[in-house]
Amino acid sequence: MEVITVSSILQPPGNVITVHRDTFFQINKMYPDDTRTKVRANIYLEDWKVGHIIQYKDIDKEWKNSTHWSASEGFLWDSDILHVSGNIGLEPKFTLQISGFLLDK
Protein backbone atom coordinates (compact mmCIF):
# COMPACT_ATOMS: atom_id res chain seq x y z
CA MET A 1 0.00 0.00 0.00
CA GLU A 2 1.13 3.51 -0.75
CA VAL A 3 0.18 5.17 2.55
CA ILE A 4 -1.63 8.51 2.31
CA THR A 5 -3.36 8.95 5.69
CA VAL A 6 -3.00 7.44 9.15
CA SER A 7 -5.40 7.92 12.04
CA SER A 8 -6.11 6.32 15.39
CA ILE A 9 -9.67 5.69 16.50
CA LEU A 10 -10.93 5.48 20.08
CA GLN A 11 -14.41 3.99 20.09
CA PRO A 12 -15.91 4.52 23.56
CA PRO A 13 -18.28 2.08 25.24
CA GLY A 14 -21.81 2.41 23.85
CA ASN A 15 -20.61 3.75 20.50
CA VAL A 16 -21.70 2.14 17.25
CA ILE A 17 -20.69 3.11 13.72
CA THR A 18 -23.57 1.92 11.56
CA VAL A 19 -23.23 -0.07 8.33
CA HIS A 20 -21.20 1.85 5.77
CA ARG A 21 -18.56 1.69 3.05
CA ASP A 22 -15.34 3.66 3.28
CA THR A 23 -15.50 6.50 0.75
CA PHE A 24 -11.90 7.74 1.13
CA PHE A 25 -13.01 11.37 1.34
CA GLN A 26 -9.58 12.80 2.23
CA ILE A 27 -7.75 10.82 -0.46
CA ASN A 28 -10.31 11.80 -3.10
CA LYS A 29 -9.93 15.43 -2.03
CA MET A 30 -6.12 15.28 -2.28
CA TYR A 31 -6.02 13.16 -5.47
CA PRO A 32 -9.29 13.85 -7.34
CA ASP A 33 -8.10 12.43 -10.66
CA ASP A 34 -6.28 9.33 -9.37
CA THR A 35 -8.08 6.16 -10.47
CA ARG A 36 -5.93 3.67 -8.55
CA THR A 37 -7.71 1.39 -6.08
CA LYS A 38 -8.01 2.98 -2.66
CA VAL A 39 -7.78 0.70 0.39
CA ARG A 40 -7.86 0.95 4.15
CA ALA A 41 -6.08 -1.21 6.70
CA ASN A 42 -7.97 -1.38 9.99
CA ILE A 43 -5.56 -2.68 12.62
CA TYR A 44 -6.46 -3.64 16.17
CA LEU A 45 -4.16 -1.95 18.68
CA GLU A 46 -5.13 -4.12 21.65
CA ASP A 47 -6.30 -7.67 22.20
CA TRP A 48 -10.06 -8.21 21.93
CA LYS A 49 -12.26 -7.32 24.89
CA VAL A 50 -15.85 -8.41 25.58
CA GLY A 51 -18.31 -6.27 23.60
CA HIS A 52 -15.86 -5.19 20.89
CA ILE A 53 -16.93 -6.24 17.39
CA ILE A 54 -16.57 -5.55 13.71
CA GLN A 55 -18.96 -7.12 11.23
CA TYR A 56 -18.28 -7.07 7.51
CA LYS A 57 -19.80 -8.41 4.32
CA ASP A 58 -17.12 -10.50 2.64
CA ILE A 59 -16.61 -10.98 -1.10
CA ASP A 60 -18.94 -14.02 -1.00
CA LYS A 61 -21.69 -11.66 0.25
CA GLU A 62 -21.87 -13.33 3.65
CA TRP A 63 -21.76 -11.31 6.85
CA LYS A 64 -18.84 -12.23 9.15
CA ASN A 65 -18.09 -11.31 12.76
CA SER A 66 -14.64 -10.27 13.89
CA THR A 67 -14.03 -10.96 17.58
CA HIS A 68 -11.34 -12.54 19.73
CA TRP A 69 -8.56 -10.77 17.82
CA SER A 70 -5.01 -10.14 18.96
CA ALA A 71 -3.26 -6.80 18.85
CA SER A 72 -1.75 -6.09 15.39
CA GLU A 73 -4.33 -8.19 13.50
CA GLY A 74 -6.81 -6.52 11.19
CA PHE A 75 -8.32 -6.13 7.75
CA LEU A 76 -7.53 -4.54 4.40
CA TRP A 77 -10.51 -3.57 2.25
CA ASP A 78 -11.63 -1.20 -0.47
CA SER A 79 -14.82 0.82 -0.89
CA ASP A 80 -16.84 -2.28 -1.87
CA ILE A 81 -16.87 -3.82 1.61
CA LEU A 82 -19.81 -2.98 3.85
CA HIS A 83 -18.92 -3.02 7.54
CA VAL A 84 -20.05 -1.92 11.00
CA SER A 85 -18.09 -1.30 14.18
CA GLY A 86 -19.43 -1.51 17.68
CA ASN A 87 -18.32 -1.20 21.24
CA ILE A 88 -21.00 -2.57 23.49
CA GLY A 89 -18.42 -3.43 26.14
CA LEU A 90 -17.10 -1.60 29.16
CA GLU A 91 -13.67 -0.52 27.89
CA PRO A 92 -12.61 1.72 24.98
CA LYS A 93 -11.77 0.03 21.66
CA PHE A 94 -8.64 1.32 19.88
CA THR A 95 -7.87 0.82 16.18
CA LEU A 96 -5.42 2.25 13.69
CA GLN A 97 -6.60 3.15 10.19
CA ILE A 98 -4.05 3.40 7.40
CA SER A 99 -5.44 4.48 4.04
CA GLY A 100 -3.86 4.75 0.64
CA PHE A 101 -3.49 3.22 -2.80
CA LEU A 102 -3.19 -0.51 -3.39
CA LEU A 103 0.19 -1.35 -4.91
CA ASP A 104 0.48 -3.58 -7.97
CA LYS A 105 1.64 -7.08 -7.16
C-alpha positions as CSV (number, residue, x, y, z in Angstrom):
1,M,0.0,0.0,0.0
2,E,1.1,3.5,-0.7
3,V,0.2,5.2,2.5
4,I,-1.6,8.5,2.3
5,T,-3.4,9.0,5.7
6,V,-3.0,7.4,9.2
7,S,-5.4,7.9,12.0
8,S,-6.1,6.3,15.4
9,I,-9.7,5.7,16.5
10,L,-10.9,5.5,20.1
11,Q,-14.4,4.0,20.1
12,P,-15.9,4.5,23.6
13,P,-18.3,2.1,25.2
14,G,-21.8,2.4,23.9
15,N,-20.6,3.8,20.5
16,V,-21.7,2.1,17.2
17,I,-20.7,3.1,13.7
18,T,-23.6,1.9,11.6
19,V,-23.2,-0.1,8.3
20,H,-21.2,1.8,5.8
21,R,-18.6,1.7,3.0
22,D,-15.3,3.7,3.3
23,T,-15.5,6.5,0.7
24,F,-11.9,7.7,1.1
25,F,-13.0,11.4,1.3
26,Q,-9.6,12.8,2.2
27,I,-7.7,10.8,-0.5
28,N,-10.3,11.8,-3.1
29,K,-9.9,15.4,-2.0
30,M,-6.1,15.3,-2.3
31,Y,-6.0,13.2,-5.5
32,P,-9.3,13.9,-7.3
33,D,-8.1,12.4,-10.7
34,D,-6.3,9.3,-9.4
35,T,-8.1,6.2,-10.5
36,R,-5.9,3.7,-8.5
37,T,-7.7,1.4,-6.1
38,K,-8.0,3.0,-2.7
39,V,-7.8,0.7,0.4
40,R,-7.9,0.9,4.2
41,A,-6.1,-1.2,6.7
42,N,-8.0,-1.4,10.0
43,I,-5.6,-2.7,12.6
44,Y,-6.5,-3.6,16.2
45,L,-4.2,-2.0,18.7
46,E,-5.1,-4.1,21.7
47,D,-6.3,-7.7,22.2
48,W,-10.1,-8.2,21.9
49,K,-12.3,-7.3,24.9
50,V,-15.8,-8.4,25.6
51,G,-18.3,-6.3,23.6
52,H,-15.9,-5.2,20.9
53,I,-16.9,-6.2,17.4
54,I,-16.6,-5.5,13.7
55,Q,-19.0,-7.1,11.2
56,Y,-18.3,-7.1,7.5
57,K,-19.8,-8.4,4.3
58,D,-17.1,-10.5,2.6
59,I,-16.6,-11.0,-1.1
60,D,-18.9,-14.0,-1.0
61,K,-21.7,-11.7,0.3
62,E,-21.9,-13.3,3.7
63,W,-21.8,-11.3,6.9
64,K,-18.8,-12.2,9.2
65,N,-18.1,-11.3,12.8
66,S,-14.6,-10.3,13.9
67,T,-14.0,-11.0,17.6
68,H,-11.3,-12.5,19.7
69,W,-8.6,-10.8,17.8
70,S,-5.0,-10.1,19.0
71,A,-3.3,-6.8,18.8
72,S,-1.7,-6.1,15.4
73,E,-4.3,-8.2,13.5
74,G,-6.8,-6.5,11.2
75,F,-8.3,-6.1,7.7
76,L,-7.5,-4.5,4.4
77,W,-10.5,-3.6,2.2
78,D,-11.6,-1.2,-0.5
79,S,-14.8,0.8,-0.9
80,D,-16.8,-2.3,-1.9
81,I,-16.9,-3.8,1.6
82,L,-19.8,-3.0,3.9
83,H,-18.9,-3.0,7.5
84,V,-20.0,-1.9,11.0
85,S,-18.1,-1.3,14.2
86,G,-19.4,-1.5,17.7
87,N,-18.3,-1.2,21.2
88,I,-21.0,-2.6,23.5
89,G,-18.4,-3.4,26.1
90,L,-17.1,-1.6,29.2
91,E,-13.7,-0.5,27.9
92,P,-12.6,1.7,25.0
93,K,-11.8,0.0,21.7
94,F,-8.6,1.3,19.9
95,T,-7.9,0.8,16.2
96,L,-5.4,2.3,13.7
97,Q,-6.6,3.2,10.2
98,I,-4.1,3.4,7.4
99,S,-5.4,4.5,4.0
100,G,-3.9,4.8,0.6
101,F,-3.5,3.2,-2.8
102,L,-3.2,-0.5,-3.4
103,L,0.2,-1.3,-4.9
104,D,0.5,-3.6,-8.0
105,K,1.6,-7.1,-7.2
